Amino acid sequence: MYAIVEILGQQFKVEAGRRLYIHRMEEAERGSQVEFDKVLLIDNEGTVTVGAPVVVGAKVVAEVLSHVRGEKVIIFHKKRRKGYRKRNGHRQNFTELFIKEIVA
C-alpha cells in the first residue's frame, strides 16, 4: 500500500515503514508525530483511489526522526577569457520522517 501525499507544497510517494526526507519543518520537534491529510491518491494492492482534489478521510501519520542538512552543492560561474570566476555553496536543511501508517 502506498499513497501520494502533498507535504509543504511538494508531492511525495509514501509507504508505511519507509523514511522520507522533506524540506525543513521548523514547527515539528524531534520525536513528535505529525499527520498529513492532503492525500491525493491511495493504492491498496491494486485498488486505486484518486481524490478530487484529496481523498476524503485519508491521512498519513509520520514521526519526526531528526533535522539534518544535505550534502553541499557547489555553484560555479565562469566567463571565459574575462577573468570572471565565482564560487558559491549551498546546503539544504531537511527533516527526516518515518512513515508509521496510512489511514484510508
Secondary structure by P-SEA (a helix, b strand, c coil): cbbbbbcccbbbbbcccccccccccccccccbbbbbccccbbbccccccccccccccbbbbbbbcccccccbbbbbbbbccccbbbbbbbbbbbbbbbbccccc
